[in-house]
Amino acid sequence: MDFGFCRSQNSRVFVTHQIQECRRCSAEKETLIHVLKDCPISRAILSLGGLENSLITKDYHCCIDWLEDVMWVLNKRATADLMITLWNSWNNRNNFIFRGKEEEAHVVWERARTLSKDFCIFNLINDQLLPANPAVKRWEKPPRGYVKINFDASVSNNRTGFGVIDRDDEGFVIGGDEGLKNEMMLVEWAEIYAFEESIKKVCALNIKTIVVFETENASLVNRVKHHSTDVTIFGARVKKIIIALENFKSTTLCYANWCCNTMADFICKKSEF
């Protein structure tokens, strides 16, 4: 089975993919990160787009880890251009697989650049098809009897900082912490460092109620959720955290939009000064 869409019995659509050999460069496994970044023609396309070489040549196990590191460096406009480039690169791969036709890297890049410009012009002269979402995104109180712990990490100037804030079910602050390491970390490693420090803070407060941890890092939430099948070094560190969480009555780790995590973000950035 190749990349494609399937419909399950409950009518939900999902993507399926059975890892196989790359038909374009004969690599042993054609993973998602290989298709978008590691295949020679994909690297050529990204290089033409001006993406920093260290982000192209560095090895990543998961595609989401690479995208997070890239978006940490790029601004919103550059990130949007990258998504358009990746979409065109993906289509180029599909044309080769299903039609036997593959275009050169500079042709794919020129098409992506033209499409990006067309989008900009269209957005300037036309009203939005969908109105902006008026919903207010903000931190919400945990259920009664719960404690919510928000944490965040930041990496800057070869240093990694973390921030933690603890609040009860009334929204009152019952604790908090900040810290700084003179060490440069990847985003996901910085987040798990902040997670570990937030657990230590909860233990120091001797909290006995149900604890909800919130982070804006979706990758960390997924790695914790699927820790039982993670055999990487990062997975081993996650498993140690799972053991530490057994000391509490009940815990959960949830994803929160940045708008809901601003205080922890402020604290961790403040720790850098």
N, C-alpha and C positions, 0 to 999 in steps of 0.2 A: 504494500500500500504506500502511495506517495503522499505528499502534502495535499490536503483537500478538506472539504467540508462534508460532514455527515449529519444526519438528522436522527436523534434518538427517539425512543418511543414516547417521551413526554414533549416532543416537538421542539426541543431546544437544539440549536445548531452549535456544533463544536468542531474544533480543528483536530485532525488526526494525522499522525506522521510516524512512519516506521523508519528508523535510522538505517541508511544504506550507504553504499559507496557514492561519492560525488562523481557524476558523469562528465563534469567539465574538466576537473583536474586530477581525477582518480584518487582523491584522498580517501582514506579508509572509511571515515564516517562523515556523512553530510548532515551535520547538526545545524540548528538555526544560526548559531554564532558563526559557523563556517560559511553558510550561504550569504550572510549579510556582511561579514568582515574578513574572514580568513581565506576565502577562495581568491586566487591571484587576480582575477578580473574585478572582484568586489573591492579588493585593496586598491587597485588602480583607479577605480571610480571614486573611492573615498579620498585618495591622494589628489586627484584632479579637483575635488571639491574643497581642498585646503584644510582638511581635518588634520590636527596635530599628529605627527608621526608616532609619538609614544602611545597614543590611543589606538593606533592602527596595528602596531607591531606587538603590543603587550598581549599575553595569553589570558583568556578568560574562560572559565568553565561554563558560565551561564550568560546568555545574551542580555538578560535584564541587568546583570552586574556591569556589563560594558556600557549599556545605555545610561545607567545612573552616573557612572564616572564621566561620560561624555556630556550629559546635561548639567553636571556640576561645573563644567568649564564653559559651555556655550551659553549665550544669551537666548532669549525667546525666539528672536528672528532666525538666528543661526540654527537653533534646534528644529524649527519648522522646516527650514531648507534641508536639514539632514533627513528628516522623515520623508520628504518628497524624494530625495536621492535614494533612500533605502527602498522606497516603494517601486521606483523605476528599476533599481537593481534586481529586486525580486521578480518583477515582470520579465526582465531580460533572462533570468534563470528559467522561468516557466516557458518562455518562448523556445529556449534551447531544448528543454525536456519534452515538451509536447509537440513542437513544430520543427525541431531540428535547426532552428535559426538563432544565432547569437550575435549581437552587435558588439562593436568594439567599445572600450571603456569611454573614450571621448564622445562617442555618439550618445551613449546613455547619459553621460553627465550633461551634455548640451541640452538634451530633452528635459532633464530634471530642472535645469536652470531656467529654461523657457517657461516651463509649467509654473515654477515659483513666481516668475515675473507676471505671468497671466493672472495668477491668484491675487497678487498685490493690486494690480490694476482693477480687477473685478471688485475687490473689496472696497476700493476707493469710490467707485461710481455706482455701486448698487447697495441697497439696503440689505441687512442680514435676513436670511431666510428664517432663522430661528432667533427669537428675542433673547437677550441676555437673561440668565437665570437670576431672578430677584431674591432668591432664598438667601437668608443671612447665615453664613457659616461661622460658628463660634463654638467655644468650649461649652460642653454641657455637663451638668452635674451627674454623678453616677447614681444608680438606684439606691434606695434607702438601705443603710447598713453596709454599704460598700465604701472603699477608698480608691480614688483614682490617682495614678502616678503617671505624670507626663515627663518624658525625657527626650533629649536631643543631643546631637554631637555636631561639632564643626571642625573643619581642618583648614588651617591657614598658617603660612610662614613656618612650615616644618613643625607645627605644633598641633595637638589635638585637644580640644576642650569638650567638656560635657556639662549639661545642666539638667537638674531634676527638680520638680515641684510636686508636692503631695497635698491633696485636698480631700476633704471629707464629703459626705453626701449633701451638705448644705453649701458647699463651695468654699468653705473656709480653708485657708492654708494651714496645714499642720506640720509642715516640714519642707525642706528643700536643701539642695547642695549644688556645688559647682566644683570643677577641678580641671587641671591642665597637665598634659604630658608633653615633654619636649621630644615628641616623636611624630613623624608623618605617617598617617594610616590611610588606607583606602576607605571609602565611605562606609561600606558594610562593616568593616572591622571597627571603625570608630563608633558606629551605632551599637554594636554588641558590647563594646567597652562601656558605653553610657548605660546600656541595659544592666550590665553587671553592677555598676556603681549604684543604680537606682534600687536594685535588690538589696544591696548592703545598707542603704539608707532606710529602707522599710524594716529590715531586721533590727537596726539600731533604735527605731521608734517603737519596737515591740508591738507592731500592729497585728491584731488577731482576727480582724474582719476579712471579708472577701476583697481581694485586691485586683484592680483592673489597671494594667499597664498600657499606655498609649504612645505610639511613635508614628512619625510621618514617613517612615521607611518601609515601604510595602515588601521589599525583598526580604528584610529581616523577619517580618511577620510570616511570610511563606516558608522561610527556612526553619523557623521554630515549629510551624504547623506540620512540616514534613520531615522532622528531625530523625524519625526512626529509619528512614531510607537514605539518609545523608551520610556517606562514608568519607567525606573530605575532612581536612583539618578543621575547617570552620564548623562542620557538623559535629565534630568531637567536642568543640567548645560549647556549642549549643546544648549538647547532651548534659554537660556539667551544670549548665543553667537550669535545665529541666529538673535535675536532682535537687538543686538549691531551692526551687519553687515548691518542692514537696513539704517544706517546713511551714508553709502557709495553709490556712483552712481551704482556700480555693483561689486560683489565679487564672487570669486570661490576658493574652497580649492582643491588642487590637490596632488596626490602622486608623490614623486620624489625619484629616486634611491639615495642611500647614496652618490654615486659619485657626484651627482648634489647638494648635501647639505653639502659639507665639510666645508664651511666657517661658517655656523651657528653652525655646530657641534664643530668646533674649538673654537668659541666664548663661547659656553655654558660650555665646559670643562675648558676653561681658567678662567671662573667665579668661579670655585671651589677652586682656589689657592688664 
